[in-house]
Amino acid sequence: MGVETKLRILDELDRHSSGLHLRQLTKNVHGSFPNVRRFVQVLEKEGIVKTEQKANLLNITLKNSPQTLAHLKLVHTSKFLAFLIPQQNAIQEFLSKLPIKPLIVSVPKDSSQINLVFQKIENEKEIQALAKLISHQYQIKLSPILLEYNQLENNPEKVPNDSQTILLGIEYYYPLLWGKSHD
């Protein structure tokens, strides 16, 4: 139960980039107030979250740190493992057969879309054809959206962030998402 609660807390904070106050976080993770408070204290000591008193509420946000990124990898891995097995297999095969590997791979919640971020986009037609072939093989629609990293770097508002499952490149994705103002 402990690891599950910790992952749910991190997932909720990930979904709410401006943070959540302790009572709302407790409600969202369906936990007990003392238990969630204890987890938040541990996460703060580990350098994963930061807390800030706002009026009479304690606001909790994710901290930009290597420890946070490591824990977010666990969160996203568990989200990927919750996908249906055929969808997991199709995505895995698609990624393994890509001729040039992307920096970031994300899948929006409840979507057949797969976002691929490359240093430079090459062989777009080959990637689309591969997606079509694997879609047919697994009877699952894979719709790759190809982006270049420098486009996201120069326009952070284009970084997809609505309930994404990050399969690859967390160390590139979050710095873009958080921008320079997040610490």
C-alpha positions as CSV (number, residue, x, y, z in Angstrom):
1,M,0.0,0.0,0.0
2,G,2.9,2.4,0.8
3,V,4.4,2.4,-2.7
4,E,1.0,2.7,-4.3
5,T,0.1,5.7,-2.2
6,K,3.4,7.4,-2.9
7,L,2.9,6.9,-6.7
8,R,-0.6,8.2,-6.5
9,I,0.6,11.3,-4.6
10,L,3.3,11.9,-7.2
11,D,0.9,11.4,-10.1
12,E,-1.6,13.9,-8.6
13,L,1.1,16.5,-8.1
14,D,2.3,15.8,-11.7
15,R,-1.3,16.5,-13.0
16,H,-1.5,19.7,-11.0
17,S,1.7,21.6,-11.8
18,S,0.6,24.6,-9.7
19,G,0.4,22.3,-6.7
20,L,-2.3,21.0,-4.4
21,H,-3.0,21.8,-0.8
22,L,-2.7,18.9,1.6
23,R,-6.4,18.3,2.1
24,Q,-7.1,18.3,-1.6
25,L,-4.2,15.9,-2.2
26,T,-5.6,13.6,0.5
27,K,-9.0,13.6,-1.2
28,N,-7.6,13.0,-4.7
29,V,-5.5,10.0,-3.6
30,H,-8.3,8.6,-1.4
31,G,-5.9,8.4,1.5
32,S,-6.0,9.3,5.2
33,F,-4.8,12.8,6.1
34,P,-2.1,11.6,8.6
35,N,-0.8,9.0,6.1
36,V,-0.6,11.5,3.1
37,R,0.9,14.1,5.4
38,R,3.6,11.6,6.4
39,F,4.3,10.7,2.8
40,V,4.6,14.4,1.9
41,Q,7.1,15.0,4.7
42,V,9.2,12.0,3.5
43,L,9.0,13.2,-0.1
44,E,10.1,16.7,1.0
45,K,13.1,15.3,3.0
46,E,14.1,13.3,-0.1
47,G,14.0,16.5,-2.2
48,I,11.1,15.4,-4.4
49,V,8.4,17.9,-3.4
50,K,8.4,21.3,-1.9
51,T,5.8,22.8,0.4
52,E,4.8,26.4,0.8
53,Q,2.4,27.9,3.3
54,K,-0.4,29.9,1.5
55,A,-2.7,31.5,4.0
56,N,-3.7,28.6,6.2
57,L,-3.1,25.9,3.6
58,L,0.0,24.0,2.8
59,N,0.6,23.9,-1.0
60,I,2.6,21.0,-2.3
61,T,4.4,21.0,-5.7
62,L,7.0,18.8,-7.4
63,K,10.5,20.0,-7.1
64,N,12.8,20.2,-10.1
65,S,15.4,17.6,-9.0
66,P,17.1,14.4,-10.2
67,Q,15.2,12.6,-7.4
68,T,11.9,13.8,-8.7
69,L,12.7,12.7,-12.2
70,A,13.6,9.2,-11.0
71,H,10.3,8.9,-9.1
72,L,8.4,10.2,-12.0
73,K,9.9,7.4,-14.1
74,L,8.2,5.0,-11.7
75,V,4.9,6.9,-12.0
76,H,4.9,6.8,-15.8
77,T,6.0,3.1,-15.9
78,S,3.1,2.2,-13.7
79,K,0.8,4.2,-16.0
80,F,2.1,2.4,-19.0
81,L,1.6,-1.0,-17.4
82,A,-2.0,-0.1,-16.9
83,F,-2.5,0.1,-20.7
84,L,-4.1,-2.9,-22.3
85,I,-1.6,-5.6,-23.2
86,P,-2.1,-5.3,-27.0
87,Q,-1.6,-1.5,-26.8
88,Q,1.6,-2.0,-24.7
89,N,2.9,-4.6,-27.2
90,A,2.1,-2.4,-30.2
91,I,3.8,0.6,-28.7
92,Q,6.9,-1.5,-27.7
93,E,7.2,-3.0,-31.1
94,F,6.7,0.3,-32.9
95,L,9.4,2.0,-30.8
96,S,11.8,-0.9,-31.2
97,K,11.5,-0.9,-35.0
98,L,11.9,2.9,-35.5
99,P,15.0,3.5,-37.6
100,I,16.0,6.6,-35.6
101,K,15.1,6.7,-31.9
102,P,13.2,9.7,-30.5
103,L,14.3,11.8,-27.5
104,I,10.8,11.9,-26.0
105,V,7.9,9.5,-26.4
106,S,4.5,10.3,-24.8
107,V,1.0,9.0,-25.1
108,P,-2.0,11.1,-24.1
109,K,-4.5,9.5,-21.8
110,D,-7.2,7.4,-23.6
111,S,-5.6,8.0,-27.0
112,S,-4.1,6.1,-29.9
113,Q,-1.9,9.1,-30.6
114,I,1.8,8.7,-29.8
115,N,3.9,11.9,-29.6
116,L,7.5,11.4,-30.9
117,V,10.1,14.2,-30.3
118,F,13.2,13.9,-32.4
119,Q,16.4,16.0,-32.5
120,K,15.6,16.2,-36.2
121,I,12.7,14.6,-38.1
122,E,13.9,12.2,-40.7
123,N,12.1,9.5,-42.7
124,E,8.6,10.7,-41.7
125,K,6.9,8.6,-44.4
126,E,8.8,5.5,-43.1
127,I,7.6,6.2,-39.5
128,Q,4.0,6.7,-40.6
129,A,4.2,3.4,-42.7
130,L,5.6,1.5,-39.8
131,A,2.8,2.8,-37.5
132,K,0.2,1.8,-40.1
133,L,1.7,-1.7,-40.3
134,I,1.8,-2.3,-36.6
135,S,-1.6,-0.8,-36.2
136,H,-2.9,-3.4,-38.6
137,Q,-1.0,-6.2,-37.0
138,Y,-2.3,-5.4,-33.5
139,Q,-5.7,-4.0,-34.6
140,I,-4.9,-0.9,-32.6
141,K,-4.6,2.5,-34.2
142,L,-1.3,4.2,-33.6
143,S,-1.2,7.8,-34.8
144,P,2.3,9.2,-34.5
145,I,2.7,13.0,-34.1
146,L,6.2,14.0,-35.0
147,L,7.8,17.0,-33.4
148,E,11.3,18.5,-33.3
149,Y,12.9,19.1,-30.0
150,N,14.0,22.7,-30.9
151,Q,10.4,23.6,-31.7
152,L,9.4,22.6,-28.2
153,E,12.5,24.2,-26.6
154,N,11.7,27.5,-28.3
155,N,7.9,27.3,-27.7
156,P,7.3,25.6,-24.4
157,E,3.6,26.2,-24.7
158,K,3.6,23.4,-27.4
159,V,4.9,20.8,-24.9
160,P,2.1,18.3,-24.5
161,N,1.1,18.1,-20.9
162,D,-2.4,16.9,-20.5
163,S,-2.3,13.6,-18.7
164,Q,0.6,12.3,-20.7
165,T,2.3,9.0,-20.1
166,I,6.0,9.5,-20.8
167,L,7.5,6.4,-22.1
168,L,10.9,7.7,-22.9
169,G,12.9,11.0,-22.3
170,I,11.6,12.1,-18.9
171,E,14.9,13.9,-18.4
172,Y,14.1,16.0,-21.5
173,Y,10.3,16.3,-21.1
174,Y,10.1,17.8,-17.6
175,P,12.7,20.5,-18.0
176,L,10.7,21.7,-21.0
177,L,7.4,21.4,-19.2
178,W,8.6,23.1,-16.0
179,G,10.5,25.8,-17.8
180,K,13.1,28.0,-16.1
181,S,10.7,29.2,-13.4
182,H,10.3,25.8,-11.7
183,D,12.8,24.9,-9.0
